[in-house]
Amino acid sequence: MTASLDRRLLSALVCVLSWPWSVQLAVVAASAAGARPLHGRAQALCILLGASLLTAALGRVAWRSQRSQPAYDEGTPAPARWLTSCLCAGGILSFVLPLLLGATLPVVAYDALWYRLPVIAQWLDAGAIRWVHADDQFRNGYPLGQEAVSAVVAAATGTFQLTDVTSFLFVASGALTLWLLAEACRIRRAFAAAAAATFVLTPMVILNASSGYVDAAFGGATVALLGLAALLGMQTPSAILAVALGMAAANVLALKGTGLVFCAVVCATLAVRHGLARRAQVRVRSRDHAWQWLLSMGCAAPGLFWHARNLLHTGNPMWPVAVRFAGHTLLPGVGSMEEILDVANNTPPELLPLSDWLRVATTWAQWSGPAQVFDERLAGLGWAWPCLALPALAVFAWKLARRYRDHAAPIGWLALMTGLCFLLQPMHWWSRYTLWVWGAGALVLAIEAEHLTRNERHKTLLAGLLLFNLLTLGEAGVALSQASGAGTALLRWSDHDVRYARRPTDAHLPINAAWWVAPSFWSLGLEHDADVCRGSFKAGSDDAILDGVFAQLSPRPRVHVVLDDDDDWTRVRDAARAAGCQQLLLLQGSPVLARARRDAQVSVGSAVAFDPLFVVDLRSDTLAHAATTTR
């Protein structure tokens, strides 16, 4: 079956896929060639300009590949049209408001401060994408495609203010794919647009997209990948769709390690689908399909940069995950998948005694209430998922099995790939890891709404839409109130002096800092230092998160790690001074802390930030002032 595609939707989708893909391709290719594309603003601006020109060209090709045609939207009941318009308006608000909050408020999410922002800072210091030297082993190894795009944006703008908003491009790609695929499956525009809005309205997408995490971005990229793979089988061989599929695959590969598994699922599904078509004696031109495959694989290749980098530096493309089989370590790494994901500590106590599927059912039921934080463990997909989407999926599967419908087959393939990916996803009870399941859920709900409309079951349609709106928009409102820590920021705003309102975006102000950063930490004046030294990472501590806080300051200090694992205080002090630091941060329990306190050449103060922290002042003028005051 060949379906005509809306040229505006296809062009917009190609553009949101192409821009981050082009930026990442340029920066990693230049870095791999030995250049320094992040060394200055001019180089970064050239990358952004080149990516924008390529994006415009591909968007133009996509536009010209389809004929203009009116949208199918006849016979939609007026109340249904109004309810879907409410969903679309909520989706737009749920996209724009978190984006603005992300561009305004500082990043306070744990993993973003731990290794995502610091690695961007180290790349900017090096002038290129590099295997960074750090005491934190997680700053290398993970695919960091979103961080690569954010690094170019940070280099071009001279600030980290926009580093957490690049994820919205990937979220948009998922929403646009759902809209495009729904209309291609003969679903009227009102329901197709509502399906796109449904993904954006997912509570965890709202909370996670502006947090600096990549889960919402990965969810959107995965929806785009699976949707385009389903769409590809509906069309005669199309170069622009093959390119779009390849770019979606590259984005998935560059965002998370599981992207490699998901891409394998897509390849296997497309191969099976192609084989079934040949077996059914459907006319297939092998040459055209071969070119389509080559185009897609060529465009997907840039996403493999991170795996190739791991292979070059560690011999293991899946680093830091160790690959083991039958008790033998095939590829060494930091630990097993379970250890890397820290399953023991990340699993809530109430889920520990439960089996895997009971954990899934518990988090889907959301007994603890709606999600309110970016990494919520007991909620996130929303009550509409178990109440409406899951039953709709079951009904859809039953209908598809009883009576094959050609126009519904692509959604069936999408649901199949989604189910396979869900089974292969580690810790799939955690909603932030499985946001992409809403791709199949939203499309199935849309096709059921279309079925009810065609059969003129308007009362059932309106009752379902009303319930869906109440559940979805209600939870989205709760999520919006907490996006980017907005709720906490507003409370602190009301509790502090009005003078803070003059600088609302400063990361070090108490109203904007995460709750675990004590205001007394910033009174030390560290944000004014060009170089900051800290002791090395200690197991069970959060000292490395300080690097993510420092990265957001303007001007941004350079963070130096001084090894303090022995009791040689003289070496540690001299190393900090040699690095140009005026102050050295040490954690309680540092082997050199006791000797530093006895050293007459320095002064030691305390602060509370993440962990009990001690600030060693290395400046001689401070000591001279203290001596004068004593006399």
Summary of the structure (lengths in Angstrom):
residues: 631
radius of gyration: 26.1
end to end distance: 91.6
largest distance: 98.7
contacts: 2211
relative contact order: 0.11
helix: 63%
strand: 6%
